[in-house]
Amino acid sequence: MSSVLDEPTRDERAFRSTGLPPIGLWWPMLERPLRREVLENVDAPLRAVVVRRIFELCELDPGRAPRLGVRLGDNERAYIAGWMHSVDWT
């Protein structure tokens, strides 16, 4: 018996590289105070409560969320930069 594994999708690769689901799924739903916290320093590690909330928003088990050292990758930071240009924060 043999099995064939499909190539991982782009979203699965993104999930593995940062430990987070694709940002397009959770960023639009993330609450404003948590967004502001992330925007204060997009290069800083995310607090565990933020990561847990991201997993909840994506209907993933928050108990499986990484707890320490989760940072946004280049793609996530680029997504946020583009989002900031299209949204009025006032």
C-alpha positions in Angstrom: 0.0 0.0 0.0 1.3 3.4 -0.8 0.0 6.9 -0.3 0.5 10.1 -2.1 0.7 13.4 -0.2 -0.4 16.5 -1.9 1.9 19.5 -1.9 1.1 21.8 1.0 -1.1 24.8 0.0 0.3 28.3 0.2 -1.8 28.9 3.3 -0.4 25.7 5.0 3.2 26.9 4.2 2.4 30.3 5.7 1.0 28.7 8.8 4.1 26.6 9.3 6.5 29.5 8.8 5.1 31.9 11.5 3.0 29.5 13.6 -0.1 31.6 12.8 -3.0 31.1 10.4 -3.0 33.2 7.2 -3.3 36.9 8.2 -6.1 37.5 5.7 -8.4 35.3 7.9 -7.8 36.9 11.3 -6.6 40.5 10.8 -10.0 41.8 9.7 -11.7 40.2 12.7 -9.1 41.1 15.3 -10.5 43.6 17.9 -9.3 47.2 17.6 -7.3 47.2 20.9 -5.4 44.1 19.9 -4.7 45.5 16.4 -3.3 48.7 18.0 -1.1 46.6 20.2 0.3 44.7 17.2 0.7 48.0 15.3 2.7 49.6 18.1 5.6 47.3 17.1 5.0 44.9 14.3 8.5 43.4 14.8 8.0 42.5 18.4 6.9 39.0 19.5 3.1 38.8 19.9 1.8 38.3 23.5 0.3 34.9 24.2 -3.2 36.4 24.6 -3.1 37.9 21.1 -2.0 34.6 19.6 -4.7 32.8 21.5 -7.3 35.2 20.2 -6.1 34.7 16.6 -6.5 31.0 17.0 -10.0 31.5 18.4 -11.0 33.8 15.5 -9.9 31.1 13.0 -11.8 28.4 14.9 -8.6 26.6 15.8 -7.8 25.0 19.2 -6.3 27.8 21.2 -4.5 25.2 23.3 -2.4 24.3 20.3 -1.3 27.9 19.8 2.4 28.6 20.2 3.0 30.5 23.4 6.4 32.3 23.0 8.3 34.0 20.3 5.6 34.3 17.7 6.4 37.1 15.4 4.8 38.4 12.2 6.6 37.3 9.1 7.4 39.5 6.1 4.1 38.6 4.4 2.1 39.6 7.5 3.9 42.9 7.9 3.4 43.6 4.2 -0.3 42.8 4.5 -0.6 45.2 7.5 1.2 48.0 5.7 -1.2 47.7 2.8 -4.1 47.5 5.1 -3.0 50.7 6.9 -3.0 52.6 3.6 -6.5 51.6 2.9 -8.1 52.2 6.3 -8.8 55.4 8.2 -8.0 55.0 11.9 -9.6 58.2 13.0 
